[in-house]
């Protein structure tokens, strides 16, 4: 549920900016697996998947996006550093981005993460 801030219009969405650390490189460099894990995370959050697009870089790394009815999830990986940068942006009250965060934290097998949550589209009432 999106929070209501005093003196502000209710936000239209929630945006998690996530950094996952100490993830196994063999997971982070597997394009098909990363796409599958991102889709599972989207579904775990309650989102409705519309499309996806993933790209394998040479020599290593994967970038991809899951377009959901409620917005998107993106990932960029650095397998040699065990690092993944992820954005989880959801709109409305029906999706919980924290469930996607937890699903990815578990499935990427990372041992550390940092997360910042932003409430998007909230404006001061006039």
NUKOL-599535 format. One line per field, with one value per atom (N, C-alpha, C): x, y, z; residue in one letter; residue number from 1; atom name. Coordinates in Angstrom, 3 decimals, m for minus. Example, Ala and Ser with C-alpha at 12.3 -4.5 7.8 and 13.67 -1.06 7.14 Angstrom:
BEGIN
X <- 13.190 12.300 13.200 12.850 13.670 12.900 $
Y <- m5.690 m4.500 m3.300 m2.250 m1.060 0.030 $
Z <- 7.800 7.800 7.800 7.080 7.140 7.870 $
type <- A A A S S S $
seq <- 1 1 1 2 2 2 $
atom <- N CA C N CA C $
This chain:
BEGIN
X <- 0.844 0.000 0.889 0.588 1.359 1.024 2.035 1.772 1.135 0.439 m0.099 0.736 1.344 2.199 1.399 1.629 0.952 1.290 0.275 0.475 0.889 0.835 1.257 0.178 0.148 m0.707 m0.097 m0.926 m0.413 0.471 1.628 2.529 1.869 2.342 1.818 2.599 3.801 4.590 5.704 6.298 7.443 8.593 9.784 10.957 12.066 12.450 13.574 14.813 15.860 17.154 18.029 18.436 19.058 20.456 21.355 22.680 22.870 23.102 23.356 24.857 25.463 26.900 27.183 28.372 28.868 27.937 27.498 26.665 27.585 27.261 28.076 28.105 29.305 29.466 28.771 28.708 28.066 26.563 25.959 24.546 24.422 25.255 25.159 25.507 26.179 26.566 25.681 24.624 23.730 22.451 22.385 21.286 19.927 19.785 18.491 18.078 19.028 18.728 18.339 19.069 18.751 17.341 16.988 15.633 14.583 14.822 13.891 13.747 14.861 14.823 14.122 14.331 13.647 12.142 11.744 10.315 9.703 10.415 9.925 9.777 10.720 10.645 9.441 9.215 8.063 6.760 6.651 5.442 5.297 6.406 6.368 5.827 6.051 5.583 4.099 3.516 2.116 1.936 3.047 2.993 2.499 2.089 1.625 2.632 3.343 4.402 3.790 4.313 3.877 4.932 6.228 7.292 8.631 9.648 10.999 12.006 13.183 14.263 15.580 16.437 17.709 18.835 20.014 21.167 22.397 23.163 24.425 25.564 26.434 27.585 28.796 29.710 30.940 32.095 32.844 32.981 32.031 31.585 30.695 29.686 28.617 27.611 26.295 25.248 23.882 23.139 22.331 21.387 20.025 18.999 17.665 16.579 15.405 14.231 13.015 12.228 10.915 9.904 9.093 8.030 6.812 6.337 5.145 4.025 2.815 1.670 1.812 2.441 2.568 3.853 4.734 5.939 7.066 8.168 9.283 10.243 11.036 12.186 13.365 14.524 15.715 16.884 17.850 19.058 20.253 21.394 22.680 23.671 24.409 25.301 26.762 27.610 29.059 29.533 29.483 29.815 31.206 32.175 33.544 33.686 32.724 32.739 31.654 30.853 29.784 28.718 28.492 27.624 26.482 25.297 24.138 23.442 23.130 22.358 20.944 19.963 18.568 17.674 16.732 15.653 14.341 13.515 12.180 11.222 10.458 9.551 8.133 7.282 5.900 4.947 3.820 2.790 1.530 0.780 m0.464 m0.236 m1.324 m1.302 m1.274 m1.362 m1.523 m0.203 0.928 2.228 3.119 3.869 4.794 6.229 6.937 8.297 9.265 8.987 9.871 9.847 8.749 8.697 9.602 9.651 10.574 12.011 12.288 13.624 14.075 13.222 13.564 13.760 12.874 12.991 14.326 14.733 16.012 17.192 17.096 18.188 18.451 17.383 17.520 18.026 17.420 17.744 19.112 19.567 20.901 21.991 21.572 22.487 23.542 23.115 24.057 24.121 25.238 25.412 25.265 25.116 24.968 24.175 23.458 22.724 22.513 22.285 21.931 20.702 19.762 18.518 18.073 17.582 16.978 15.581 14.600 13.228 12.848 12.274 11.775 10.282 9.544 8.127 7.988 7.531 7.506 6.158 6.211 5.006 4.285 4.855 4.211 4.515 3.502 3.677 3.032 3.532 2.926 1.550 0.588 m0.747 m0.674 m1.437 m1.426 m2.646 $
Y <- m1.177 0.000 1.240 2.169 3.398 4.282 4.894 5.744 7.065 7.668 9.006 9.943 10.930 11.871 13.118 13.652 14.875 16.003 16.668 17.806 17.428 16.131 15.706 14.856 14.894 14.007 12.617 11.592 10.221 9.914 9.292 8.951 7.988 8.025 7.099 5.793 5.798 4.577 4.538 3.336 3.097 2.598 3.092 2.749 2.303 1.044 0.525 0.557 1.171 1.172 0.236 m0.872 m1.962 m2.256 m2.527 m3.023 m4.341 m5.408 m6.725 m7.008 m7.449 m7.711 m9.179 m9.620 m10.972 m12.047 m11.858 m12.847 m13.745 m15.023 m15.901 m15.429 m15.318 m14.868 m15.748 m17.076 m17.969 m17.714 m17.205 m16.812 m15.503 m14.530 m13.202 m13.162 m14.190 m14.207 m15.121 m15.656 m16.581 m15.838 m15.428 m14.594 m15.254 m16.516 m17.196 m17.307 m17.620 m17.733 m16.378 m15.332 m13.993 m13.593 m13.854 m13.517 m14.295 m15.584 m16.412 m15.892 m15.551 m15.062 m13.711 m12.860 m11.558 m11.736 m12.656 m12.919 m13.481 m14.392 m14.952 m13.855 m12.928 m11.822 m10.929 m10.645 m9.823 m10.494 m11.781 m12.503 m12.570 m12.720 m12.756 m11.447 m10.357 m9.046 m8.830 m9.706 m9.542 m8.816 m8.577 m7.848 m8.729 m8.070 m8.733 m8.452 m9.486 m9.334 m9.109 m8.125 m7.817 m8.223 m7.983 m8.373 m8.334 m8.848 m8.806 m8.727 m8.196 m8.110 m8.175 m9.142 m9.331 m9.425 m8.948 m8.926 m9.438 m10.323 m10.849 m10.058 m9.526 m8.764 m9.672 m9.247 m9.973 m9.133 m9.599 m11.002 m11.452 m10.538 m10.966 m9.869 m10.283 m9.340 m9.492 m9.141 m9.231 m7.955 m7.448 m6.368 m6.801 m6.400 m6.781 m5.989 m6.073 m5.377 m6.300 m6.261 m6.891 m5.748 m5.664 m4.663 m5.296 m4.644 m5.127 m4.114 m4.568 m3.676 m2.484 m2.718 m1.712 m0.890 m1.128 m0.367 m1.281 m1.477 m2.272 m2.747 m3.747 m4.205 m4.259 m3.736 m3.801 m4.367 m4.941 m5.472 m5.253 m4.988 m4.897 m5.641 m6.595 m7.418 m7.242 m7.402 m7.422 m8.718 m9.836 m11.139 m11.207 m10.543 m10.586 m9.877 m9.037 m8.331 m8.843 m9.805 m10.343 m9.318 m8.391 m7.234 m7.163 m6.797 m6.554 m5.278 m4.413 m3.197 m3.450 m3.228 m3.542 m2.362 m2.061 m1.104 m1.862 m1.600 m2.185 m1.013 m0.706 0.435 m0.095 0.158 m0.319 0.839 0.804 1.821 1.167 1.946 1.443 0.692 0.143 m0.533 m2.055 m2.602 m4.058 m4.829 m4.132 m4.785 m4.362 m5.313 m5.025 m5.185 m4.070 m4.173 m4.875 m4.836 m5.492 m7.006 m7.554 m8.998 m9.368 m8.519 m8.746 m8.635 m7.644 m7.471 m8.729 m9.245 m10.435 m11.658 m11.819 m12.959 m12.925 m11.753 m11.638 m11.821 m11.287 m11.448 m12.931 m13.702 m15.143 m15.865 m15.578 m16.340 m15.982 m14.757 m14.366 m14.833 m15.333 m15.869 m14.849 m13.583 m12.561 m12.556 m12.102 m12.097 m10.700 m9.684 m8.318 m7.513 m6.510 m5.638 m4.273 m3.293 m1.938 m1.540 m0.877 m0.507 0.884 1.639 2.937 2.926 3.357 3.424 4.877 5.129 6.457 6.343 7.349 7.418 8.379 7.862 8.627 9.314 10.507 11.220 11.918 11.972 12.687 14.174 14.969 16.424 17.089 18.254 19.022 19.495 19.427 19.952 21.468 22.063 23.536 24.125 $
Z <- 0.000 0.000 0.000 m0.877 m0.938 0.260 0.869 2.030 1.624 2.548 2.333 3.188 2.544 3.239 3.592 4.785 5.212 4.250 3.740 2.848 1.442 1.099 m0.233 m0.886 m2.187 m2.963 m2.902 m2.802 m2.712 m3.925 m3.685 m4.795 m5.778 m7.017 m8.022 m8.059 m7.461 m7.520 m6.506 m6.431 m5.547 m6.404 m6.103 m6.907 m5.958 m6.069 m5.299 m6.185 m5.686 m6.356 m5.530 m6.148 m5.399 m5.934 m5.010 m5.342 m4.611 m5.378 m4.809 m4.939 m3.827 m3.789 m3.483 m3.874 m3.589 m4.130 m5.366 m6.063 m6.896 m7.034 m7.866 m9.328 m9.874 m11.252 m12.266 m12.009 m12.975 m13.073 m12.016 m12.089 m12.866 m12.510 m13.111 m14.592 m15.093 m16.508 m17.358 m16.764 m17.459 m17.862 m19.111 m19.593 m19.385 m19.778 m19.641 m18.178 m17.309 m15.887 m15.297 m15.639 m15.130 m15.563 m16.816 m17.285 m16.486 m16.279 m15.507 m14.069 m13.427 m12.050 m11.947 m12.933 m12.942 m13.130 m13.987 m14.174 m12.896 m12.243 m10.979 m9.923 m9.880 m8.921 m9.213 m10.493 m10.865 m10.424 m10.685 m10.288 m8.769 m8.056 m6.589 m6.020 m6.724 m6.257 m6.533 m7.348 m7.736 m9.052 m9.769 m11.036 m12.174 m13.242 m14.463 m15.572 m16.004 m17.009 m18.392 m19.099 m20.470 m21.491 m21.189 m22.121 m21.398 m22.104 m21.547 m22.683 m22.364 m23.333 m22.566 m22.927 m22.246 m23.263 m22.860 m23.746 m23.002 m23.646 m23.125 m23.735 m22.889 m23.361 m23.546 m24.416 m24.674 m24.124 m23.172 m22.811 m21.698 m20.809 m19.725 m19.400 m18.717 m18.234 m18.959 m18.254 m18.770 m18.388 m19.303 m19.007 m19.491 m18.738 m19.168 m18.488 m19.083 m18.559 m18.644 m17.595 m17.582 m17.555 m18.579 m18.604 m17.935 m16.895 m16.211 m16.414 m16.278 m16.413 m15.471 m14.335 m13.291 m13.391 m14.348 m14.668 m15.145 m14.364 m14.889 m13.803 m14.166 m13.388 m14.359 m13.952 m14.796 m14.003 m14.743 m14.118 m15.043 m14.437 m15.131 m14.246 m14.822 m14.005 m14.387 m13.383 m13.518 m12.855 m13.594 m13.005 m12.395 m13.012 m12.502 m11.157 m10.825 m9.547 m8.594 m9.041 m8.207 m7.884 m8.799 m8.544 m9.546 m9.036 m9.896 m9.446 m10.398 m10.149 m10.657 m9.794 m10.126 m9.778 m10.659 m10.387 m10.391 m9.398 m9.328 m9.147 m10.198 m10.179 m10.360 m9.374 m9.436 m9.183 m9.845 m9.669 m9.107 m8.350 m7.774 m6.483 m5.953 m4.662 m4.758 m5.944 m6.070 m6.086 m6.207 m6.326 m5.158 m4.615 m3.518 m4.027 m4.293 m4.831 m3.883 m2.591 m1.620 m1.767 m2.260 m2.503 m3.684 m4.697 m5.817 m5.334 m4.498 m3.930 m3.190 m2.310 m1.525 m2.421 m3.412 m4.327 m5.060 m5.545 m6.251 m5.308 m4.110 m3.149 m2.902 m2.755 m2.536 m3.785 m4.933 m6.142 m6.729 m6.517 m6.989 m6.025 m4.874 m3.859 m3.421 m3.336 m2.888 m1.363 m0.846 0.606 1.204 0.350 0.857 m0.164 0.315 m0.600 0.040 m0.802 m0.379 m1.183 m0.518 m1.187 m0.764 m1.732 m1.461 m2.074 m1.306 m1.819 m2.048 m3.216 m3.565 m3.837 m3.438 m3.766 m4.930 m6.072 m7.323 m7.515 m8.048 m8.431 m7.304 m6.099 m4.987 m5.130 m5.066 m5.175 m3.977 m3.651 m2.588 m3.016 m2.116 m2.421 m2.442 m3.350 m3.481 m2.842 $
type <- X X X X X X X X X X X X X X X X X X X X X X X X X X X X X X X X X X X X X X X X X X X X X X X X X X X X X X X X X X X X X X X X X X X X X X X X X X X X X X X X X X X X X X X X X X X X X X X X X X X X X X X X X X X X X X X X X X X X X X X X X X X X X X X X X X X X X X X X X X X X X X X X X X X X X X X X X X X X X X X X X X X X X X X X X X X X X X X X X X X X X X X X X X X X X X X X X X X X X X X X X X X X X X X X X X X X X X X X X X X X X X X X X X X X X X X X X X X X X X X X X X X X X X X X X X X X X X X X X X X X X X X X X X X X X X X X X X X X X X X X X X X X X X X X X X X X X X X X X X X X X X X X X X X X X X X X X X X X X X X X X X X X X X X X X X X X X X X X X X X X X X X X X X X X X X X X X X X X X X X X X X X X X X X X X X X X X X X X X X $
seq <- 1 1 1 2 2 2 3 3 3 4 4 4 5 5 5 6 6 6 7 7 7 8 8 8 9 9 9 10 10 10 11 11 11 12 12 12 13 13 13 14 14 14 15 15 15 16 16 16 17 17 17 18 18 18 19 19 19 20 20 20 21 21 21 22 22 22 23 23 23 24 24 24 25 25 25 26 26 26 27 27 27 28 28 28 29 29 29 30 30 30 31 31 31 32 32 32 33 33 33 34 34 34 35 35 35 36 36 36 37 37 37 38 38 38 39 39 39 40 40 40 41 41 41 42 42 42 43 43 43 44 44 44 45 45 45 46 46 46 47 47 47 48 48 48 49 49 49 50 50 50 51 51 51 52 52 52 53 53 53 54 54 54 55 55 55 56 56 56 57 57 57 58 58 58 59 59 59 60 60 60 61 61 61 62 62 62 63 63 63 64 64 64 65 65 65 66 66 66 67 67 67 68 68 68 69 69 69 70 70 70 71 71 71 72 72 72 73 73 73 74 74 74 75 75 75 76 76 76 77 77 77 78 78 78 79 79 79 80 80 80 81 81 81 82 82 82 83 83 83 84 84 84 85 85 85 86 86 86 87 87 87 88 88 88 89 89 89 90 90 90 91 91 91 92 92 92 93 93 93 94 94 94 95 95 95 96 96 96 97 97 97 98 98 98 99 99 99 100 100 100 101 101 101 102 102 102 103 103 103 104 104 104 105 105 105 106 106 106 107 107 107 108 108 108 109 109 109 110 110 110 111 111 111 112 112 112 113 113 113 114 114 114 115 115 115 116 116 116 117 117 117 118 118 118 119 119 119 120 120 120 121 121 121 122 122 122 123 123 123 124 124 124 125 125 125 126 126 126 $
atom <- N CA C N CA C N CA C N CA C N CA C N CA C N CA C N CA C N CA C N CA C N CA C N CA C N CA C N CA C N CA C N CA C N CA C N CA C N CA C N CA C N CA C N CA C N CA C N CA C N CA C N CA C N CA C N CA C N CA C N CA C N CA C N CA C N CA C N CA C N CA C N CA C N CA C N CA C N CA C N CA C N CA C N CA C N CA C N CA C N CA C N CA C N CA C N CA C N CA C N CA C N CA C N CA C N CA C N CA C N CA C N CA C N CA C N CA C N CA C N CA C N CA C N CA C N CA C N CA C N CA C N CA C N CA C N CA C N CA C N CA C N CA C N CA C N CA C N CA C N CA C N CA C N CA C N CA C N CA C N CA C N CA C N CA C N CA C N CA C N CA C N CA C N CA C N CA C N CA C N CA C N CA C N CA C N CA C N CA C N CA C N CA C N CA C N CA C N CA C N CA C N CA C N CA C N CA C N CA C N CA C N CA C N CA C N CA C N CA C N CA C N CA C N CA C N CA C N CA C N CA C N CA C N CA C N CA C N CA C N CA C N CA C N CA C N CA C N CA C N CA C N CA C $
